Amino acid sequence: MAAAVPSPLLDVQRLSKRFGGVVASAGIDLQIAAGEVHALIGPNGAGKSTLVAQLAGQLRPDAGRIVFEGDDITRLAPHRRARRGLARSFQITRLFRSFDVLDNVDLALQATGWREAGRHGSTASRRAARRERARAVLTSIDLADKATATVDALSHGERRALEVGLAIASGPRLVLLDEPMAGMGADESRRMEALVARIRVDTTVLLIEHDVDAVFRLADRVSVLVGGRIIASGAPEAIRRDPGVIDAYLGDE
């Protein structure tokens, strides 16, 4: 069993979720320390996305607690979690495809209640501050040259990067990235890996990903979810060598 994290940023305690006879989360305990990349891996159907949906507030657990920065947020609505600094991306991109790229980021900032420079000024000054922040976000995800392009004009990898950009736009304390490399070729995956590495400079990351090579390069700690249960949690090399993890998921990897 992994050692407890002192004063974790996110503390998941005995989280349980059932859909009829299917147990998706079976008393999950998970602690994420501020500043780390914590990867969550496991086979399809293990309950990874169900866990993320509970952490972000889209699903309410049947039992257990979710504590974020010392406060119980188990029953907090998704938008209130976002405004407290807990953001997420999705496996399937959720973008306004007919809008331009800059407007998508601007809307994300409005939705999360981003308030920085100009928040006490006029409507025009607040909008200008948002647009400035949106352009900075696009620069950080290497899409500054696509600001006026519609989402439909982007490649798959660029849309995935934009989805991550929306999640980090307001400067969250913790971002949940749900399979950001899904459906990508080798070059796009390398760019996404580099993006995640940049994000972690300012933001704690919970990374759900099937690309185990990328996971082991990026993560400070790895937790393995199988059948709704965490079967191992620890440093990447320890997880790579764990017989139970090899048997349940990694195989010959």
C-alpha positions as CSV (number, residue, x, y, z in Angstrom):
1,M,0.0,0.0,0.0
2,A,1.3,3.5,-0.9
3,A,2.2,5.9,1.8
4,A,-0.4,8.6,2.6
5,V,0.2,12.0,1.1
6,P,0.5,14.7,3.8
7,S,-2.2,17.4,3.3
8,P,-3.2,16.3,-0.2
9,L,-4.7,18.7,-2.6
10,L,-7.4,16.1,-3.5
11,D,-8.4,13.4,-1.0
12,V,-10.8,10.8,-2.2
13,Q,-12.2,8.7,0.6
14,R,-14.0,5.4,0.1
15,L,-15.8,6.6,-3.0
16,S,-18.4,4.2,-4.3
17,K,-20.7,4.2,-7.4
18,R,-22.9,1.4,-8.7
19,F,-25.0,1.2,-11.9
20,G,-27.6,-1.5,-11.2
21,G,-25.5,-4.7,-10.7
22,V,-22.3,-3.1,-12.0
23,V,-19.9,-1.7,-9.4
24,A,-18.0,1.2,-11.1
25,S,-16.3,2.5,-8.0
26,A,-15.7,0.2,-5.1
27,G,-14.6,2.2,-2.1
28,I,-11.8,4.1,-3.9
29,D,-9.2,5.9,-1.8
30,L,-7.0,8.3,-3.8
31,Q,-4.7,11.1,-2.8
32,I,-3.2,13.7,-5.1
33,A,-0.4,16.0,-3.9
34,A,-0.1,19.6,-5.0
35,G,2.3,20.0,-7.9
36,E,2.4,16.4,-9.1
37,V,1.3,14.6,-12.2
38,H,-0.7,11.6,-10.9
39,A,-1.6,9.1,-13.6
40,L,-4.6,6.8,-13.4
41,I,-4.3,3.7,-15.6
42,G,-6.3,0.5,-16.1
43,P,-8.1,-1.6,-18.7
44,N,-11.2,-0.4,-20.5
45,G,-14.3,-0.7,-18.3
46,A,-12.2,-0.3,-15.1
47,G,-14.2,2.8,-14.0
48,K,-11.6,5.5,-14.8
49,S,-14.0,7.9,-16.5
50,T,-16.7,7.2,-13.9
51,L,-14.2,8.2,-11.2
52,V,-13.3,11.4,-13.1
53,A,-17.0,12.3,-13.6
54,Q,-17.5,11.9,-9.8
55,L,-14.5,14.1,-9.0
56,A,-15.7,16.8,-11.4
57,G,-19.3,16.6,-10.2
58,Q,-21.1,15.2,-13.3
59,L,-21.9,12.1,-11.3
60,R,-22.8,11.9,-7.6
61,P,-21.2,9.0,-5.7
62,D,-23.4,6.6,-3.8
63,A,-21.0,6.8,-0.8
64,G,-17.7,8.3,0.2
65,R,-16.2,11.8,0.3
66,I,-14.2,14.1,-2.1
67,V,-12.1,16.6,-0.2
68,F,-10.5,19.4,-2.2
69,E,-8.1,21.8,-0.5
70,G,-9.4,20.6,2.8
71,D,-13.1,21.2,2.0
72,D,-15.7,18.5,1.4
73,I,-17.0,19.1,-2.2
74,T,-18.8,15.8,-2.6
75,R,-22.2,17.4,-3.2
76,L,-20.9,20.6,-4.9
77,A,-22.2,21.3,-8.4
78,P,-19.7,21.0,-11.3
79,H,-19.6,24.8,-12.0
80,R,-18.9,25.5,-8.4
81,R,-16.0,23.0,-8.4
82,A,-14.7,24.7,-11.5
83,R,-14.8,28.1,-9.9
84,R,-12.9,26.6,-6.9
85,G,-10.1,25.5,-9.2
86,L,-11.0,21.9,-10.2
87,A,-11.2,21.6,-14.0
88,R,-11.5,18.7,-16.5
89,S,-11.2,17.8,-20.1
90,F,-13.3,15.0,-21.8
91,Q,-12.5,11.9,-23.9
92,I,-14.8,13.2,-26.6
93,T,-14.1,16.9,-27.5
94,R,-16.8,19.3,-26.4
95,L,-16.2,22.4,-28.4
96,F,-18.3,24.9,-30.2
97,R,-17.3,23.7,-33.6
98,S,-18.7,26.6,-35.7
99,F,-17.1,29.2,-33.4
100,D,-13.5,30.4,-33.8
101,V,-10.8,29.1,-31.5
102,L,-10.4,32.4,-29.6
103,D,-14.1,32.6,-28.9
104,N,-14.1,29.0,-27.5
105,V,-11.4,30.0,-24.9
106,D,-13.3,33.3,-24.2
107,L,-16.5,31.3,-23.5
108,A,-14.6,28.9,-21.2
109,L,-13.3,31.9,-19.2
110,Q,-16.8,33.3,-18.8
111,A,-18.2,29.9,-17.8
112,T,-15.6,29.4,-15.0
113,G,-16.0,32.9,-13.7
114,W,-12.5,34.0,-14.6
115,R,-11.9,37.3,-12.9
116,E,-8.5,39.0,-13.1
117,A,-7.4,42.3,-14.5
118,G,-10.3,44.6,-15.4
119,R,-12.9,42.8,-13.3
120,H,-14.0,46.0,-11.7
121,G,-13.9,48.0,-14.9
122,S,-16.4,48.5,-17.7
123,T,-17.9,45.7,-19.8
124,A,-15.4,46.6,-22.6
125,S,-12.4,46.5,-20.3
126,R,-13.5,43.2,-18.8
127,R,-13.9,41.7,-22.3
128,A,-10.5,43.0,-23.3
129,A,-8.9,41.4,-20.3
130,R,-10.6,38.1,-21.1
131,R,-9.5,38.3,-24.7
132,E,-5.9,39.0,-23.6
133,R,-6.0,36.0,-21.3
134,A,-7.5,33.8,-24.1
135,R,-4.7,34.7,-26.4
136,A,-2.2,33.8,-23.7
137,V,-3.8,30.4,-23.3
138,L,-3.7,29.8,-27.1
139,T,0.0,30.7,-27.1
140,S,0.6,28.2,-24.2
141,I,-1.0,25.4,-26.2
142,D,0.7,26.4,-29.5
143,L,-2.5,27.5,-31.2
144,A,-1.9,31.3,-31.3
145,D,-1.8,31.2,-35.1
146,K,-5.3,29.4,-35.2
147,A,-7.1,32.1,-33.1
148,T,-9.5,33.1,-35.9
149,A,-9.9,29.6,-37.4
150,T,-13.1,27.7,-36.7
151,V,-12.8,24.6,-34.6
152,D,-14.0,22.6,-37.7
153,A,-10.8,23.7,-39.5
154,L,-8.5,22.2,-36.8
155,S,-6.9,18.8,-36.9
156,H,-7.8,16.1,-34.4
157,G,-4.7,16.8,-32.4
158,E,-5.3,20.6,-32.4
159,R,-8.9,20.0,-31.1
160,R,-7.5,17.9,-28.3
161,A,-5.0,20.6,-27.4
162,L,-7.8,23.2,-27.5
163,E,-9.9,21.1,-25.2
164,V,-7.0,21.0,-22.7
165,G,-6.6,24.7,-23.2
166,L,-10.2,25.3,-22.2
167,A,-9.6,23.2,-19.1
168,I,-6.6,25.2,-18.0
169,A,-7.8,28.6,-19.2
170,S,-8.9,30.0,-15.8
171,G,-5.7,28.7,-14.0
172,P,-7.1,25.8,-12.0
173,R,-5.4,24.3,-9.1
174,L,-6.1,20.8,-10.4
175,V,-6.9,19.6,-13.9
176,L,-8.4,16.2,-14.8
177,L,-7.2,15.1,-18.2
178,D,-9.3,12.2,-19.5
179,E,-7.3,10.4,-22.2
180,P,-5.9,13.5,-24.0
181,M,-3.9,11.4,-26.4
182,A,-6.8,9.2,-27.6
183,G,-7.0,8.8,-31.3
184,M,-3.7,10.5,-32.0
185,G,-0.8,9.5,-34.2
186,A,2.8,9.4,-33.0
187,D,3.6,13.1,-33.8
188,E,0.4,14.4,-32.2
189,S,0.9,12.3,-29.1
190,R,4.4,13.7,-28.6
191,R,3.1,17.2,-28.9
192,M,0.4,16.4,-26.3
193,E,2.9,14.9,-24.0
194,A,5.0,18.0,-24.3
195,L,1.9,20.1,-23.5
196,V,1.1,18.1,-20.4
197,A,4.7,18.5,-19.3
198,R,4.3,22.3,-19.6
199,I,1.0,22.4,-17.8
200,R,2.4,20.7,-14.7
201,V,4.6,23.7,-14.1
202,D,1.6,25.7,-12.9
203,T,-1.1,23.1,-12.4
204,T,-1.5,19.8,-10.6
205,V,-2.6,17.1,-13.1
206,L,-4.6,13.9,-12.8
207,L,-3.9,12.1,-16.1
208,I,-6.1,9.3,-17.3
209,E,-4.3,7.7,-20.3
210,H,-3.8,4.4,-22.1
211,D,-0.4,5.3,-23.6
212,V,1.5,3.7,-20.8
213,D,4.9,4.8,-22.2
214,A,3.8,8.4,-22.0
215,V,2.4,7.8,-18.5
216,F,5.6,6.5,-17.2
217,R,7.6,9.4,-18.7
218,L,5.2,12.1,-17.3
219,A,3.9,10.8,-14.0
220,D,5.3,11.3,-10.5
221,R,3.0,8.7,-9.2
222,V,0.7,6.1,-10.9
223,S,-2.5,4.5,-9.6
224,V,-4.0,1.4,-11.2
225,L,-7.7,1.0,-11.3
226,V,-9.1,-2.5,-12.1
227,G,-12.8,-3.5,-11.6
228,G,-13.5,-0.2,-9.8
229,R,-10.7,-0.8,-7.2
230,I,-7.2,0.8,-6.9
231,I,-5.0,-2.3,-6.9
232,A,-1.7,-0.4,-6.7
233,S,-0.3,3.1,-6.3
234,G,3.2,4.4,-6.3
235,A,6.2,5.5,-8.3
236,P,6.2,4.6,-12.0
237,E,9.0,2.1,-11.8
238,A,7.4,0.4,-8.9
239,I,4.1,0.1,-10.8
240,R,5.9,-1.2,-13.9
241,R,7.4,-4.0,-11.9
242,D,4.3,-4.8,-9.7
243,P,3.2,-8.5,-10.5
244,G,-0.4,-7.7,-9.8
245,V,-0.4,-4.8,-12.2
246,I,1.4,-6.8,-14.9
247,D,-1.1,-9.6,-14.6
248,A,-4.2,-7.3,-14.5
249,Y,-3.2,-4.7,-17.1
250,L,0.3,-4.2,-18.4
251,G,1.0,-7.8,-19.6
252,D,4.1,-7.9,-21.6
253,E,4.4,-4.1,-21.6
